[in-house]
Amino acid sequence: MVGWSSGGIIGINMAIKYPNTIQKLVAMGSACRISDELKRRMRMLNHFSFWSQDRIEKYNIVYGDKMSQIWENHNSFLQTFEKICEQELVKIRCPTMILHGARDCKIEFKEAQTLEKNILDSRLLLIKNGNHDFPDTHFREAIKIIEPFLLE
């Protein structure tokens, strides 16, 4: 299972709930708790006036006229997200790769460190110069790291 941002949070939850099903996990720019500050910023981003035109165009290509509703649903998920107990992370049995952008200002690096510390078979790698959107901006670099992990 490969997930980025809230998709990584979902992957972490799936690996906790279904430890015999998930064989490998890659969590990119993910956390085991969402800070109040991030929740506040995400509420602000409900207004597309805060978005760059480039980002709006990228999201429109993928989501089309459903973009507004999908983004609202995403923010609702984050607003109600309860932190994953660190004690629950030890239930994850599969090899886990945690990737974090060295310049991620949405998810703090300490979140990635908490994941690595509490998931037994895990490794943490930093994407140099990567921000929270590194799976998009550093796609080739991320694939070069992820693919061998998934195939080993």
N, C-alpha and C positions, 0 to 999 in steps of 0.2 A: 504494500500500500504506500502510495506516495501522496503527500499533501503539503500544500503551501498555505501559510497563515492560518485562517480558521479551518481550512481543509486538513492541515496538520493536526489541529486540535481534535477534529473528528477522527482522524487516523489514530491518534493517541487513545482516545476513548474506545475506539473499536478494538485496539490491541489489548486494552484492559479488560473489556467485556468478553472478548472472544480470543483468548490467548492461544487456543489450539487451532484457530483458523488463519490468523494473520501470520504469514511466514517471515516477512521482512517489513520494516517500517522506515520510511524516510519522512522526516518532519522538517520542513523548511520555514524559517521565520515564524516559528510556533512557540506557544507558551503553555504553561500549566495554570496560569491565572491571567486575567485581563485587568490591568490597573484601572483605577478610576479616571486617571488622566487620559488613557487610551479611549475609554468609553466616551469621555467628553469630546475628544477630537473626532471620533467616529460620528457622533451626533451632528457635529458641525459639517462633516462631509456628506450628510444627507442632502445638503444644498449643493447642487452641481456647480453653482457659481464659484465654489472654492476649488474646483477641479481645473486642471489644465485642459486646453482644447485637444491636445494630443491624447490624453487619457480618455476623455469623453469619446473621441473617435475610435480608439481601440476597444473600449467596452461596447460601443454601439455595433461594431462589426460582429462581436460575439453574441450579444444579448438583444440587439435590436430594440424594438419598442417595449420590451419587458425589463429593460435595464433599471428603471426607477423602482419597480416592484421587487426585483431581485436584490437591489441594494438595500431597500427598506427591510426585507427579510433577513439579510445578512446582519444588519445593524441590530435588529431585534434579537437575533441569536447572540450577538456579543453582549447586549445589554442584560440579558438574562443568564449569561454563562456563569455558572458557579465554578470556582477553581477546582481543579483536579487535585485531590489530596496527594501529597508527596508519597504517602504510604501506599497509595494505589498504583503508583508508577512501578513499584517492584513486581506487580503482577504481570508486567509485560515480559514475555519470554523470548520474543523474537529478536534477532539482531536488528539494531536500530541505528540509523544514521541521522544525526541532527546537523543541519546546515543553517548557518546564520550569517547574514550580511554584516561585515565589519562596521558598516555605516548605517545600520538599521536604527532609525529613530522612533519606530512604532513599537517594536518588541525589544525590551531591554536584553542585553547580553546575559545578565544574570538568570533570565528565564531559560535560556539554552543551557547554561551551566547547571541549573536545577534539574533539567531533564537528564542531562548526562550523568549527574551524580546519583540519580535515583532509578534510572533504567539500567539494569545489570549489564546487559550486553550492548553497550552503546558507545558511539564515538561521535565527537563534536568536531566539526570542521568549519572554519571561517572562510567566507568568500571575500577576499581582499577587494576593497573598494565597492563592495556590494551593499546596496541599501535594502529596504524591505522588499522591493520588487525585483531582487536579483534573479529569480527564475525567468523573468522576462528580459531584463537588461544584460544578464550574464548567462544566457541560456546554454551556450556551447560549453562554457566552463562547468556549469552545474551538471550537464549531461555526462561530461567526461569523468565526473566524480561519482555520480549516481549509478550509471550503467554497470561498471565493474562490480560495485557493491551488490547490486541486484542479481548479477550473474554468478557471483562466487558461491 
